[in-house]
Structure formats: structure tokens, C-alpha cells
Amino acid sequence: MRTVLDTPYRDARADGLSFALGLPPLDALAVLPVERGGLTVQLRLLGASHQVIAGPLSETVACLPGDGGEPLPGSAATTLPGWAYDFTATTAVHADDAAFARAVDAVCARLADRGDALTGAFPGSRHAVTALALEHPGVPDAANVGGGPGEQNFEQNPERRAGIGWRTWHAYPQTREIVMTRSRLVRPT
């Protein structure tokens, strides 16, 4: 699902993003609920990036005021009762506007017809985009758009199949950066 937002984005640079687990649902500009793996997963677009709520977990990557989170880590892992969670993030800096535009257009095109993906375009630039998508179980690189962390699909590890995964992309035209995250919530075997 693609939505054109009428609210300017509040995070202007990749280095302004923070990471938090366990926050309550924040005000969202758009929400896409998807059933997957016995859970309702909420993909949430914020004016300050994204929030995913899946079962016992809430993941927020956004410019959070005050002490709302920690700086965006390259990786994080934690356990919750009956679940294990893994997160990776990377930032791609593109050499010029054309390369950046091609990368953002590729993400938007690959997610355009998916019922388990949410893309928000912010005003000011058609490449000011935040996108979220669930990964497809058992399909290598189904959501591996635009490169990014964890190039090996989580599903290729047989011990990690009982769960759900998602990817996000945060595009910053003014700095030609795309922050890409990959998350996984699994029931350990």
C-alpha cells in the first residue's frame, strides 16, 4: 500500500534516528495491520519514521524527543517470554542524486503491489520515503530490495523458521542516504 502523506517528515537526517523497544503505539500517519505467523503485525508510518508492533514486541526507529530511545545500533538482540528478537541496520550513502533516486524508485516499485507492505511519500520530494514490508517465509530475498543488512534471508536458517521478519527503508533526499533495517521475531526451537 502506498500513501501520499500531507505531513512533513520530522527526521531530516539518518544520524538523527534512534531505536527503542517496548514503546506504546505512537501517533501514526498510516497503519497497515497484517496477519502473519499467528500474529497481527502493525506496520506504522510515523512523521518521524516507523513503528512495528508484533505480538509482544514494539520496535520504533524514529527521531524520538528527549530520552525516547538510544542511537540507532548496527545490530541488537533481545529475548521476550517465548520469543527471540534480532535487529540489524545499515545506511547507504549514494554518490549522486540520480543513484539515490534509482535506489528509492527500486524500493517503491518492488513494494507497490504487495498487500504486506506500506510505503509513505512525504511532501517536498518524491524520494522522501519511508517503507515497511514483511518478509515472505521460505522465499529467498523476497523483501531484499535495495540491499542492506542481513543479505542472507533469515528463512535460510532452519532453526529460525518459526517467526516473522520485516524490513524498512528510510530515504533522505537532502543527504542521499537510505537507512535499511531488518528485524526478526522468532520462537526459539
N, C-alpha and C positions, 0 to 999 in steps of 0.2 A: 504494500500500500504506500503510495506516495502522497504526501500532503504539502501544500504550499502554505507556509506559516506567515502570519502578519505581524509577528513579534520579532524584533531584532534579537539575535543571539547575544547572550551575556558573557560568554567566554570568548575572548578575542585572540588568544594565543594558546598553543599546545602546552606551553610550560605553566599556564595558569590552571590546568586541570588538577583536581585532587580525586582521591579514591576513598570510598567509605563503604563499609559493610554494616548492615543492620539498621539503616535509617528507615523511618516510616515513609510511606508514599509521599512524594513531594508533588507540588502543583505541576501538572503535565500539560503540554500543548497538544499532545496526541497520545493515545494509548491503544495498543493492539494486543488483546488477550488471545493466546494460542494454547490449545491443549496439546501436551506432548509428554510422553512417558508417565502418564497418570497424574501430571501436574498441570495447573493453569499457570502459564508463564505470561507475565505482563511486560511487553516491550513498551517503554515510556520515553517519549521525547520531552526533554526539558528545555527551557530557554537557555539553560546553562549546560546542556549536553544530554546525558541519558541516565536512566534508571531501569534496572531489570528486577522484577520480583518473581521468584520461582520457588514455590514451596516454602521452606523455612528461611530462605535467603533473600536479602535485598542487596543489590550491588549498585552503587552510584558512582559514576565518573562525571564530574562536573566542576565548575568553579563554585565552590561552596564558601559562603561567608564565614568569617571567624574560624573557629576550630571544627568545622564541619567534616573534615577529613584530613588525610595525610597526602603528601605529594604523590603523584601517580607513579607507582612502582613498575619496574620491568617485569616483575612476577610476584605473585602472592599465593599462599595456600592456607587453608584452614579446615577444620572439621566442625561439623554440627552434629547433633544427635542423629545417627543413621545416615549421614551424608559426608562426603569429602568435596571440597571446592578448590579449583585451580584457576588462576588468572594470569594472563600474560599481556603485555602491552609493548608496542614499539611505535616510533614516529618516523615516517618517511618524509624527507625534505626534497622537494623537486627543484631541479636546476632552473626551470623557467616556467612561465605561465602556461605555455602550451602543454608541457609534460604534466603539470598539475591538472589542467583541465581534462586531459585524456584519462588520467587515473580516476578522477571523480566521475567522469562520464561512464567509465567502465563499471564502477561500483553501481551507479544508478541503473544502468542498463541490465546488469545481471540480476538485480533485485526487483526490477519493475513489475514483473508478473507473479511474484511469489506472495502467497497468502500468509506466509510466516515471516514477512519482512516489513519493516516500517522505515520509510525514508522521509525526512523533513528538509525542505529547502527554505532557508531563511532569506528575508529581503536584503537587497543590496548587491548580491552576486548569485548567479545561478549555481555557482560552485561552493557556496556556503551551505554545507550539507552535513546532517548527522543521520546515520543509517544504522539500523539494528536488524539482525537476521538470526533465526535459529539455524543450527547446523542440521543437516539431514543424516540420520543414523545410517551407517553402512555404505554411504556414498562418498568416496574419497573426494575431497576438495569441493564439495557441493556449495559451500559458502566461502570458499577461499578466493575471494575477489580482492584484487589489489595487493596481493602478497600479505606479509605481516607475520605476526608471531605464530609459532607452532605450526609450521608448514605441513608437518605430518598430521593428517586428520586424527583427532582423538579416537575415532572409532577403530583405527587400525590396531590399537592395543586391546586384545581380547579381555583383559582384566578391567577395562574401563567402559564397557558397553552399556551397563545398566544406569543410564542417566541422560542428561540433556546438555547441549552445548549451544553457545551463541557467540556471534561476532558483532563488533561495532566498528564504525568508521566515523571519524570527526574531521571534517575538512575545513582548513583555514586559508582562504584565498590570499589574505594580506601577507602571509608568511610562506605560502605554498607548502604547508605541512598537512599531512594526513596522519592522525593518530589512529592506530588499529589495535583493537583488543580482541582477545579470545578467552572465553570462560567456559568452565565445565563444572557441573554439579552431578555427582555420581553417588550411587550406593555402593560402598566397598563390598567386594565379594570375599 
